[in-house]
Amino acid sequence: MNAPIPLIELSSLPEGRGRRVCKAGLDLAVFRVGDAVYAIDDSCPHAGGSLSNGKLQGTRVTCPVHGLKFNLQIVCQPGPPTLEPKKYPLQVVDGMVMLAAGGHSPNDHPSPVGKETP
């Protein structure tokens, strides 16, 4: 199993907006919505637009290129699976958003919700 990977300080992650983070060979769009943090592939599977630059409404991000919408909370959405960005599990430890252990394995597909721990 892979060790957790530090991605970004929680305090550097703006509420309601995406931030592009490139670590461990991954190009991620990381979002903060309330107490939850989410990570998906930054590249839209349809047109390659940067999802971290997309408009965020609640837990739904809109691709800035063609307007496709992706729900950050739902692992399997209706529609073709090829039009879904991969989601990654996160955890927050001592104010640092971390890619959860094993979350950077190509076979992992869990929901990427994390909350800060004391």
VEXDRENLO-792099 format. One record per residue (C-alpha): x, y, z. Coordinates in Angstrom, 1 decimal, always signed. Example, Ala and Ser with C-alpha at 12.3 -4.5 7.8 and 13.67 -1.06 7.14 Angstrom:
2
ATOM     c1     c2     c3
ATOM  +12.3   -4.5   +7.8
ATOM  +13.7   -1.1   +7.1
END
This chain:
118
ATOM     c1     c2     c3
ATOM   +0.0   +0.0   +0.0
ATOM   +1.2   +3.5   -0.8
ATOM   +1.8   +6.1   +1.9
ATOM   -0.4   +9.2   +2.1
ATOM   +0.9  +12.1   -0.1
ATOM   +0.7  +15.7   +1.1
ATOM   -1.1  +17.8   -1.6
ATOM   -1.9  +21.3   -0.3
ATOM   -2.4  +23.2   +3.0
ATOM   -6.1  +23.3   +3.8
ATOM   -5.8  +27.1   +4.5
ATOM   -4.5  +27.5   +0.9
ATOM   -7.5  +25.8   -0.5
ATOM  -10.2  +28.5   -1.1
ATOM  -13.8  +27.6   -0.2
ATOM  -16.0  +27.0   -3.2
ATOM  -13.1  +27.1   -5.8
ATOM  -10.8  +24.6   -7.4
ATOM   -7.0  +24.4   -7.2
ATOM   -4.7  +22.5   -9.5
ATOM   -2.2  +20.3   -7.7
ATOM   +0.4  +18.2   -9.5
ATOM   +2.0  +15.5   -7.2
ATOM   +3.1  +11.9   -7.5
ATOM   +2.6  +12.0  -11.3
ATOM   -1.0  +13.0  -10.9
ATOM   -2.6  +16.2  -12.2
ATOM   -5.5  +16.9   -9.8
ATOM   -8.3  +19.4   -9.3
ATOM   -8.8  +19.8   -5.5
ATOM  -11.9  +21.4   -4.1
ATOM  -13.1  +22.5   -0.7
ATOM  -16.8  +22.6   +0.0
ATOM  -17.6  +23.3   +3.6
ATOM  -15.8  +20.8   +5.8
ATOM  -15.2  +18.4   +2.9
ATOM  -12.4  +18.2   +0.4
ATOM  -12.5  +16.4   -3.0
ATOM  -10.0  +15.5   -5.6
ATOM  -10.6  +14.5   -9.2
ATOM   -8.4  +14.3  -12.4
ATOM   -7.9  +17.9  -13.5
ATOM   -8.4  +17.1  -17.2
ATOM  -12.0  +16.8  -18.4
ATOM  -12.4  +13.4  -20.0
ATOM  -14.4  +15.0  -22.9
ATOM  -12.3  +17.9  -24.1
ATOM   -9.3  +18.1  -21.7
ATOM  -10.4  +21.4  -20.1
ATOM   -8.9  +22.1  -16.6
ATOM  -11.6  +21.2  -14.1
ATOM   -9.9  +23.2  -11.4
ATOM  -10.8  +26.3  -13.4
ATOM  -14.5  +25.1  -13.7
ATOM  -17.4  +26.8  -11.9
ATOM  -18.2  +25.0   -8.7
ATOM  -21.9  +25.0   -7.5
ATOM  -22.2  +23.0   -4.3
ATOM  -20.5  +19.7   -5.1
ATOM  -20.9  +20.0   -8.8
ATOM  -18.1  +21.3  -11.0
ATOM  -18.7  +22.5  -14.6
ATOM  -16.0  +22.1  -17.3
ATOM  -15.0  +25.5  -18.6
ATOM  -14.6  +24.2  -22.1
ATOM  -17.9  +22.5  -23.0
ATOM  -20.0  +22.8  -19.9
ATOM  -20.1  +19.1  -18.8
ATOM  -21.0  +18.8  -15.1
ATOM  -19.4  +16.4  -12.7
ATOM  -20.6  +15.6   -9.1
ATOM  -17.7  +15.4   -6.7
ATOM  -19.6  +13.2   -4.3
ATOM  -21.0  +10.5   -6.5
ATOM  -18.6   +7.8   -7.6
ATOM  -20.8   +6.4  -10.4
ATOM  -23.0   +8.8  -12.2
ATOM  -25.5   +8.1  -15.0
ATOM  -23.9   +8.2  -18.5
ATOM  -20.8   +6.8  -20.1
ATOM  -18.1   +5.9  -17.6
ATOM  -15.5   +7.3  -20.1
ATOM  -16.9  +10.7  -19.4
ATOM  -16.2  +10.7  -15.7
ATOM  -13.0  +12.0  -14.2
ATOM  -11.3   +9.6  -11.7
ATOM  -12.0  +10.6   -8.1
ATOM   -9.4  +10.2   -5.3
ATOM   -9.8   +9.7   -1.5
ATOM   -8.5  +12.5   +0.7
ATOM   -7.9  +13.0   +4.3
ATOM   -6.9  +16.2   +6.3
ATOM   -4.2  +15.7   +8.9
ATOM   -2.9  +18.7  +10.9
ATOM   -4.2  +21.1   +8.3
ATOM   -2.6  +19.3   +5.4
ATOM   -4.8  +17.8   +2.6
ATOM   -3.4  +14.4   +1.9
ATOM   -4.1  +11.9   -0.9
ATOM   -5.1   +8.9   +1.3
ATOM   -2.9   +5.8   +1.5
ATOM   -3.5   +3.7   -1.6
ATOM   -5.5   +6.5   -3.2
ATOM   -3.0   +6.9   -6.0
ATOM   -3.3   +3.3   -7.2
ATOM   -4.9   +3.0  -10.6
ATOM   -7.3   +0.4   -9.2
ATOM   -8.8   +2.6   -6.4
ATOM  -12.3   +4.2   -7.0
ATOM  -13.6   +5.3   -3.6
ATOM  -15.5   +8.5   -2.9
ATOM  -13.1  +11.4   -2.1
ATOM  -14.5  +12.9   +1.0
ATOM  -12.3  +14.0   +3.9
ATOM  -12.7  +16.0   +7.0
ATOM  -10.2  +17.7   +9.2
ATOM   -9.0  +15.7  +12.2
ATOM   -8.1  +17.3  +15.5
END
